[in-house]
């Protein structure tokens, strides 16, 4: 099983789209709300070099934004 983490905010449309995508495909993921968790926000900025969300990690691969083709590729979803 892949290790999937998303750094998101409650008001981010693309964050919601990514989480819905994971749920539709039964992908287990860890969600960090960076609008409330400043330590995770700092961690996200350090890892990604940006403030924008979502930042998604699948194992050690980073995806910024909701890039469905890339998510499908990394998760092996047709």
Backbone as CSV, one residue per row, in Angstrom:
resi,resn,N_x,N_y,N_z,CA_x,CA_y,CA_z,C_x,C_y,C_z
1,UNK,0.843,-1.192,0.000,0.000,0.000,0.000,0.882,1.247,0.000
2,UNK,0.470,2.220,-0.772,1.210,3.477,-0.863,0.923,4.337,0.369
3,UNK,1.919,5.117,0.757,1.761,6.073,1.850,1.353,7.413,1.233
4,UNK,0.100,7.833,1.473,-0.446,9.037,0.843,-0.718,10.085,1.911
5,UNK,-0.161,11.276,1.705,-0.349,12.401,2.627,-0.756,13.618,1.815
6,UNK,-1.736,14.363,2.335,-2.142,15.607,1.689,-2.105,16.734,2.715
7,UNK,-1.490,17.831,2.312,-1.507,19.063,3.107,-2.572,19.940,2.461
8,UNK,-3.593,20.332,3.240,-4.741,21.012,2.651,-5.294,22.089,3.579
9,UNK,-6.281,22.821,3.042,-7.059,23.758,3.852,-8.535,23.488,3.577
10,UNK,-9.417,23.834,4.514,-10.842,23.547,4.343,-11.494,24.313,3.190
11,UNK,-10.913,25.437,2.780,-11.540,26.262,1.747,-10.973,26.015,0.347
12,UNK,-10.062,25.082,0.224,-9.373,24.827,-1.050,-10.156,23.839,-1.904
13,UNK,-10.650,24.320,-3.051,-11.433,23.480,-3.969,-10.618,22.284,-4.463
14,UNK,-9.364,22.517,-4.827,-8.544,21.430,-5.358,-8.204,20.398,-4.278
15,UNK,-8.129,20.846,-3.023,-7.915,19.917,-1.907,-9.116,18.979,-1.791
16,UNK,-10.316,19.559,-1.849,-11.540,18.745,-1.785,-11.583,17.754,-2.945
17,UNK,-11.227,18.219,-4.143,-11.235,17.342,-5.317,-10.273,16.170,-5.132
18,UNK,-9.090,16.447,-4.602,-8.098,15.387,-4.388,-8.597,14.380,-3.357
19,UNK,-9.177,14.877,-2.259,-9.663,13.969,-1.211,-10.841,13.132,-1.716
20,UNK,-11.713,13.731,-2.515,-12.819,12.965,-3.110,-12.273,11.889,-4.040
21,UNK,-11.252,12.232,-4.811,-10.608,11.266,-5.709,-10.080,10.077,-4.900
22,UNK,-9.391,10.370,-3.784,-8.864,9.290,-2.942,-10.003,8.422,-2.413
23,UNK,-11.076,9.058,-1.933,-12.198,8.299,-1.374,-12.868,7.435,-2.433
24,UNK,-13.061,7.987,-3.638,-13.684,7.231,-4.731,-12.899,5.972,-5.061
25,UNK,-11.593,6.040,-4.911,-10.727,4.917,-5.266,-10.239,4.149,-4.035
26,UNK,-10.875,4.395,-2.886,-10.557,3.693,-1.629,-9.078,3.809,-1.256
27,UNK,-8.521,4.991,-1.476,-7.125,5.251,-1.113,-7.105,5.814,0.310
28,UNK,-6.373,5.150,1.185,-6.217,5.633,2.555,-5.196,6.763,2.535
29,UNK,-5.522,7.888,3.189,-4.605,9.026,3.176,-4.625,9.738,4.517
30,UNK,-3.535,10.441,4.786,-3.430,11.296,5.963,-3.607,12.729,5.497
31,UNK,-4.495,13.461,6.173,-4.810,14.839,5.797,-4.346,15.782,6.899
32,UNK,-3.498,16.737,6.531,-3.065,17.761,7.473,-3.696,19.090,7.085
33,UNK,-4.476,19.667,7.991,-5.107,20.965,7.770,-4.093,22.042,8.138
34,UNK,-3.429,22.607,7.130,-2.346,23.552,7.393,-2.855,24.948,7.772
35,UNK,-4.176,25.159,7.701,-4.697,26.444,8.177,-4.776,26.464,9.700
36,UNK,-4.819,25.281,10.318,-4.881,25.182,11.776,-3.571,24.703,12.406
37,UNK,-2.795,23.932,11.662,-1.601,23.288,12.206,-0.349,23.971,11.652
38,UNK,0.186,24.928,12.423,1.319,25.713,11.920,2.579,24.864,11.757
39,UNK,2.742,23.841,12.570,3.922,22.972,12.434,3.864,22.219,11.105
40,UNK,2.684,21.716,10.754,2.533,21.006,9.476,2.625,21.977,8.306
41,UNK,2.142,23.215,8.490,2.276,24.232,7.436,3.760,24.491,7.177
42,UNK,4.541,24.670,8.248,5.982,24.886,8.101,6.647,23.682,7.423
43,UNK,6.220,22.475,7.816,6.767,21.255,7.221,6.457,21.218,5.723
44,UNK,5.221,21.566,5.354,4.815,21.576,3.949,5.657,22.577,3.156
45,UNK,5.844,23.767,3.708,6.622,24.804,3.019,8.073,24.355,2.862
46,UNK,8.615,23.732,3.911,9.999,23.259,3.843,10.148,22.181,2.765
47,UNK,9.190,21.255,2.701,9.275,20.148,1.738,9.010,20.606,0.313
48,UNK,8.051,21.528,0.143,7.600,21.885,-1.208,8.164,23.203,-1.716
49,UNK,8.614,24.058,-0.796,9.100,25.368,-1.186,7.996,26.331,-1.586
50,UNK,6.764,26.032,-1.196,5.648,26.905,-1.570,4.581,26.929,-0.492
51,UNK,3.695,27.927,-0.593,2.597,28.080,0.357,1.299,27.476,-0.175
52,UNK,1.220,27.233,-1.483,-0.030,26.779,-2.094,-0.399,25.354,-1.702
53,UNK,-1.691,25.102,-1.634,-2.201,23.767,-1.367,-3.080,23.330,-2.537
54,UNK,-3.306,22.061,-2.730,-2.753,20.974,-1.928,-1.317,20.623,-2.325
55,UNK,-0.604,20.103,-1.344,0.668,19.436,-1.595,0.441,17.988,-1.191
56,UNK,0.657,17.085,-2.130,0.365,15.664,-1.923,1.667,14.878,-2.046
57,UNK,1.864,13.968,-1.116,2.993,13.044,-1.215,2.448,11.628,-1.348
58,UNK,2.946,10.924,-2.358,2.657,9.501,-2.513,4.007,8.822,-2.398
59,UNK,4.182,8.117,-1.288,5.499,7.641,-0.877,6.421,8.868,-0.867
60,UNK,7.452,8.907,-1.703,8.356,10.061,-1.676,8.166,11.006,-2.858
61,UNK,7.140,10.768,-3.658,6.856,11.624,-4.817,5.945,12.761,-4.402
62,UNK,6.316,13.991,-4.778,5.508,15.154,-4.429,4.699,15.619,-5.634
63,UNK,3.429,15.917,-5.380,2.556,16.499,-6.396,1.992,17.780,-5.799
64,UNK,2.076,18.877,-6.563,1.462,20.117,-6.101,0.219,20.356,-6.948
65,UNK,-0.863,20.701,-6.267,-2.132,20.869,-6.961,-2.812,19.532,-7.163
66,UNK,-3.982,19.578,-7.800,-4.734,18.357,-8.084,-4.422,17.929,-9.511
67,UNK,-3.407,17.078,-9.652,-2.957,16.584,-10.953,-3.439,15.141,-11.078
68,UNK,-4.696,14.996,-11.554,-5.306,13.659,-11.576,-4.518,12.652,-12.410
69,UNK,-4.024,13.005,-13.606,-3.228,12.009,-14.354,-2.004,11.522,-13.577
70,UNK,-1.328,12.444,-12.892,-0.141,12.064,-12.113,-0.542,11.204,-10.913
71,UNK,-1.662,11.558,-10.247,-2.145,10.746,-9.132,-2.462,9.335,-9.607
72,UNK,-3.161,9.234,-10.729,-3.508,7.910,-11.279,-2.252,7.099,-11.583
73,UNK,-1.262,7.770,-12.172,-0.009,7.090,-12.515,0.672,6.556,-11.257
74,UNK,0.834,7.412,-10.245,1.575,7.014,-9.037,0.824,5.993,-8.197
75,UNK,-0.514,6.027,-8.267,-1.323,5.093,-7.484,-1.701,3.833,-8.272
76,UNK,-1.330,3.792,-9.532,-1.630,2.621,-10.364,-3.124,2.471,-10.638
77,UNK,-3.817,3.591,-10.831,-5.258,3.571,-11.112,-5.457,3.848,-12.592
78,UNK,-6.202,2.986,-13.262,-6.473,3.156,-14.697,-7.493,4.227,-14.938
